[in-house]
């Protein structure tokens, strides 16, 4: 399909965003996946009637639990334990496995991402926000469009300025538009002929979009963790108490203004008739929050079958671990199916010939079981292998049997 690019175009005509573009949510999920919560008030909303001073103090205690990041890392680690095969192109399978791990993290966090390739035809991943709009027809991409702000260096005698850009790719050309402040429209900066759209969109079903599935639980975890931090910081604050005596006028904050002459006010307690007294928080809310944190962590981990990979529970029974590995492997394989299909598509486009990528169905997760299976072979080969190599292998086996003991 031929699409003619106009020389100029109005902002209202080019500034379209696809209905599946979730810019705001993706931005928040990126913060969660990188532990970089830039706006504390976004994650800890102000309570009804909460005074400014109290709210500011609470914001300063924003706490983020890294369980979600650990889970994404475990997903990438698991994918990297798989294998792939390639037909129709000479490319290192190891690189594709590493790329698959990055794609799995993007897909789990954002629900979708893009693949493109460099001048050598080697694929690389892009976050979903890179492309703002696109169109499919009969399953094939017709065009894609990106939106960005770039620094303009056109005139050496003027101060550089950041200008809005849109770039459009079709099956015949790519056109870059830049906003013109004087005419208040977008003008063509460059136009380059191409023979194919250098992008492939990769998606997973909604139930595999971990970021959206976990989003509310992660917000809950942030709230509970922050409350836990706040409660812990107040645990040993001394409270103003007068042994079985009520403070003057029952106004704790201003009692020193009209206290009895023999009651001396200090910053954190009263000295009354020569006696000093204070009370500490009981800590029951802290214990309850700790229990709730553990519950939420387990709920988040179970969403991807990663209990065994993330929890580090070396005391679990072999049968229990086997089921955990099975669940984890099934989750990895479900991501792997979408990834190898996308890799086949992008390599076919970049190489201009049919390329097939297969694999990512089985993953070497239970290292101990595998090592025990080959241990007789290692023992029988000991005469042909250096003693240092044999010792190193058995040290690794010991570490797998009893993590942390070696």
C-alpha positions in Angstrom: 0.0 0.0 0.0 1.4 3.4 -1.0 1.0 6.2 1.6 2.0 9.6 0.4 3.7 11.8 3.0 2.7 15.5 3.0 5.4 18.1 3.2 3.7 19.8 6.1 1.1 18.5 8.6 -0.8 20.0 11.5 -0.3 18.8 15.0 -3.9 17.7 15.3 -3.4 15.5 12.2 -0.1 13.7 13.2 -0.3 13.5 17.0 -2.3 10.3 17.2 -1.7 7.6 19.8 -2.9 4.0 19.4 -5.6 2.7 21.7 -3.1 0.1 23.0 -0.6 2.7 23.9 -0.6 2.9 27.7 1.9 5.7 28.3 1.0 6.6 31.8 0.8 3.0 33.1 4.0 2.1 31.3 5.8 5.0 33.0 4.7 3.8 36.4 5.6 0.2 35.6 9.1 1.4 34.5 9.6 3.1 37.9 8.5 -0.1 39.7 10.8 -2.3 37.6 13.8 0.0 38.2 13.0 0.9 41.9 13.0 4.6 40.9 9.8 6.1 42.4 10.3 9.7 41.3 7.1 11.2 42.7 6.4 10.1 46.3 2.9 11.6 46.4 1.9 9.4 43.4 2.6 6.3 45.5 1.5 7.6 48.9 -1.7 9.6 48.4 -2.7 12.1 51.0 -5.1 10.9 53.6 -8.4 12.7 54.2 -7.8 15.5 56.7 -4.1 14.8 56.9 -2.1 17.9 57.8 0.6 19.1 55.5 3.4 18.6 58.0 2.4 15.1 58.8 2.0 14.2 55.1 5.4 15.6 54.2 6.9 13.5 57.0 5.2 10.4 55.8 6.3 11.0 52.2 9.9 11.1 53.5 9.5 7.5 54.7 8.4 6.1 51.3 9.8 2.5 51.1 9.9 0.2 48.2 10.2 -3.6 48.5 12.3 -5.1 45.6 10.3 -8.3 45.4 9.0 -7.3 41.9 12.5 -6.6 40.6 13.7 -9.9 42.0 10.8 -11.7 40.2 11.7 -10.0 36.9 15.3 -11.0 37.4 14.3 -14.6 38.1 12.3 -14.6 34.9 15.2 -13.4 32.9 17.6 -15.9 34.6 15.2 -18.7 33.8 14.8 -17.8 30.1 18.6 -17.6 29.9 18.7 -21.3 30.9 16.9 -22.3 27.8 18.3 -23.0 24.3 17.4 -21.9 20.7 18.2 -23.1 17.3 18.3 -21.0 14.1 17.7 -22.0 10.5 18.4 -19.6 7.6 20.9 -17.3 9.2 24.4 -17.5 10.8 23.9 -15.9 14.2 25.1 -16.9 17.6 22.2 -18.7 19.5 23.8 -17.5 22.8 23.0 -13.9 21.8 19.4 -14.8 20.9 19.0 -16.5 24.3 20.3 -13.3 26.1 18.0 -11.2 23.9 15.1 -13.5 24.8 15.8 -12.8 28.5 15.5 -9.1 27.9 12.3 -9.5 25.9 10.8 -11.7 28.6 11.3 -8.9 31.2 9.8 -6.3 28.8 6.8 -8.5 28.1 6.2 -9.3 31.7 6.5 -5.7 32.8 4.8 -3.9 29.9 2.7 -6.5 28.2 4.2 -5.7 24.9 7.4 -4.4 23.3 9.0 -3.9 19.9 11.9 -5.6 18.0 14.0 -3.8 15.5 17.5 -4.4 14.0 20.7 -2.6 13.3 22.6 -2.0 10.0 24.1 -5.6 10.3 20.6 -7.1 10.7 21.2 -8.0 14.4 17.9 -7.6 16.4 17.5 -5.5 19.5 14.6 -4.8 21.8 12.7 -1.5 22.3 10.3 -0.5 25.1 6.7 -0.3 24.0 6.6 3.5 24.5 9.1 4.0 21.6 6.3 3.5 19.0 3.2 5.7 19.7 0.9 4.5 16.9 0.7 1.7 14.3 -1.7 0.0 12.0 -2.2 -3.7 11.0 -4.0 -5.1 8.0 -4.6 -8.8 7.6 -2.0 -9.4 10.3 0.7 -7.3 8.6 2.1 -4.0 9.7 1.1 -1.1 7.4 2.9 1.7 9.1 4.3 2.7 12.5 5.0 6.1 14.1 7.3 7.2 16.9 7.1 10.4 19.0 10.1 12.0 20.6 11.7 15.3 21.7 15.1 15.9 20.2 17.8 18.6 20.6 18.1 20.7 17.5 21.6 21.9 16.5 20.7 23.3 13.0 22.0 26.8 13.5 25.4 27.4 15.1 24.5 31.0 15.8 21.4 30.2 17.9 20.9 28.5 21.2 20.0 24.8 20.7 16.3 24.0 21.5 14.4 20.9 22.1 11.8 20.3 19.4 9.0 17.7 19.0 9.5 15.1 16.3 7.4 12.4 14.7 8.8 9.7 12.5 6.7 7.5 10.3 7.8 4.2 8.7 5.9 2.6 5.8 6.8 -0.3 3.5 8.5 2.1 1.1 10.0 5.0 3.1 10.6 6.6 6.5 9.8 10.2 7.0 10.9 12.4 9.9 8.8 15.4 10.8 9.9 18.3 13.2 7.7 21.0 14.7 8.3 24.5 13.3 7.6 27.2 15.9 7.1 29.9 13.3 4.5 28.2 11.2 3.1 26.1 14.1 3.1 22.9 12.1 5.3 19.9 11.4 7.6 19.9 8.4 9.6 17.1 6.8 13.2 17.0 7.9 14.2 13.9 6.0 12.8 11.2 3.8 14.6 7.9 3.2 13.4 5.0 1.0 13.2 1.5 2.7 12.0 -1.8 1.5 10.3 -3.1 4.7 9.1 -1.8 8.0 12.0 -2.5 10.4 9.8 -3.4 13.4 7.9 -6.3 14.9 5.4 -5.9 17.7 5.7 -8.5 20.4 2.8 -9.1 22.8 1.6 -11.6 25.4 -2.0 -12.4 26.6 -3.3 -10.2 29.4 -2.9 -12.9 32.0 0.9 -12.9 31.3 1.1 -9.1 31.6 2.6 -9.3 35.0 3.0 -5.6 35.5 -0.7 -4.9 35.2 -1.7 -8.0 37.1 0.6 -7.1 40.0 0.1 -3.3 39.9 -2.5 -3.0 42.7 -0.6 -5.5 44.9 2.6 -3.5 44.4 0.9 -0.3 45.4 -0.5 -2.1 48.4 3.0 -3.3 49.3 4.4 0.2 49.0 1.7 1.5 51.4 2.3 -1.2 53.9 6.1 -1.1 53.7 6.0 2.7 54.1 3.7 2.4 57.1 6.0 -0.2 58.6 9.0 2.2 58.2 7.0 5.0 59.8 5.8 2.9 62.7 9.4 1.6 63.2 10.8 5.1 63.3 8.3 6.0 66.0 8.7 2.9 68.1 11.0 4.4 70.7 9.7 7.9 70.7 9.0 8.9 74.3 5.4 9.8 75.1 4.4 12.4 77.6 2.7 10.6 80.5 2.1 11.5 84.1 1.7 8.4 86.3 -2.1 7.9 86.5 -2.5 11.7 86.4 -4.2 13.5 83.5 -2.3 16.3 81.9 -3.7 19.8 82.5 -6.8 20.4 80.4 -6.2 17.2 78.5 -4.4 19.1 75.8 -1.1 17.3 75.2 0.3 19.6 72.7 -0.2 22.9 74.6 -0.1 21.6 78.2 3.1 23.4 78.9 1.3 26.7 78.5 -0.9 26.3 81.5 0.8 23.5 83.4 1.0 23.5 87.2 4.0 25.4 88.6 5.6 22.2 89.8 5.3 20.5 86.4 8.4 21.2 84.2 7.8 20.5 80.4 10.6 19.0 78.3 10.7 18.2 74.6 9.5 14.6 75.1 8.3 14.1 78.7 7.2 15.8 81.9 9.1 16.0 85.1 6.4 16.2 87.8 7.2 16.3 91.5 10.6 15.0 90.8 9.4 12.0 88.9 10.2 11.2 85.2 7.9 9.0 83.1 7.4 8.0 79.5 5.8 5.2 77.4 6.8 3.3 74.3 4.7 2.0 71.4 3.7 -1.6 71.9 4.8 -2.6 68.4 1.7 -4.6 67.6 1.1 -2.7 64.3 4.6 -3.3 63.3 4.2 -7.1 63.7 0.9 -7.0 61.8 2.5 -5.1 58.9 5.4 -7.5 58.8 2.9 -10.4 58.5 1.0 -8.5 55.8 4.2 -7.8 53.8 5.0 -11.6 53.7 1.5 -12.4 52.5 1.7 -9.8 49.7 5.2 -11.0 48.7 3.9 -14.6 48.3 0.9 -13.4 46.4 3.1 -11.5 43.9 5.6 -14.4 43.5 2.9 -17.0 43.0 1.5 -15.0 40.0 4.4 -16.2 37.9 5.1 -19.5 39.6 8.4 -18.1 40.9 8.1 -19.1 44.6 11.1 -21.4 44.5 13.3 -19.1 42.3 12.8 -16.0 44.4 12.2 -17.2 47.9 15.5 -19.0 48.2 13.9 -21.6 50.4 16.5 -24.3 50.5 14.6 -26.2 53.3 11.7 -27.1 51.0 11.2 -30.7 50.3 12.4 -32.2 47.0 8.8 -32.9 46.0 7.7 -29.4 46.7 10.7 -28.0 44.8 9.9 -30.2 41.9 6.4 -28.8 41.6 7.8 -25.3 41.9 10.3 -25.9 39.1 7.5 -27.4 37.0 5.3 -24.3 37.4 8.3 -22.0 36.7 9.2 -24.0 33.6 5.7 -23.8 32.3 5.6 -20.0 32.8 9.0 -19.6 31.0 7.8 -21.8 28.1 4.7 -19.7 27.7 6.9 -16.6 27.3 9.3 -18.5 25.1 6.7 -19.4 22.5 5.9 -15.7 21.8 9.5 -14.7 21.8 10.8 -17.3 19.3 7.9 -16.4 16.9 8.8 -12.7 17.1 12.6 -13.4 16.6 11.7 -15.5 13.5 9.7 -12.5 12.1 12.3 -9.8 12.8 15.2 -11.9 11.4 13.1 -12.8 8.3 12.6 -9.0 7.7 16.2 -8.1 8.4 17.7 -10.9 6.2 15.1 -10.6 3.4 14.8 -14.4 3.5 13.0 -17.0 5.6 14.6 -17.5 9.1 13.2 -19.8 11.7 14.0 -19.6 15.4 12.9 -22.5 17.6 13.4 -23.6 21.2 12.8 -22.0 24.7 10.5 -24.9 25.6 12.7 -26.6 28.2 14.9 -24.9 30.9 17.7 -26.3 33.1 16.3 -25.1 36.4 17.0 -28.1 38.7 20.8 -28.0 38.6 21.1 -30.4 41.5 19.1 -33.1 39.8 21.1 -32.7 36.6 24.4 -32.8 38.4 23.4 -36.0 40.3 22.5 -37.6 37.0 25.9 -37.0 35.5 28.0 -37.6 38.7 28.8 -41.3 37.7 30.2 -40.0 34.4 32.3 -37.4 36.1 33.6 -40.0 38.6 34.5 -42.5 35.7 36.3 -39.7 33.8 38.4 -38.6 36.8 41.6 -40.3 35.4 41.4 -38.1 32.3 40.6 -34.8 34.0 42.9 -32.8 36.3 42.3 -33.1 40.0 41.6 -29.4 40.3 38.8 -29.6 37.8 37.3 -32.6 39.6 37.6 -30.8 42.9 35.9 -27.7 41.5 33.0 -29.8 40.1 32.4 -31.5 43.4 32.6 -28.2 45.2 29.8 -27.0 42.9 27.8 -30.1 43.6 28.2 -29.6 47.4 27.0 -26.0 47.0 23.9 -27.2 45.1 23.1 -29.8 47.8 23.6 -27.3 50.7 23.5 -23.7 49.5 25.5 -21.5 51.7 27.3 -24.3 53.5 30.4 -24.2 51.2 
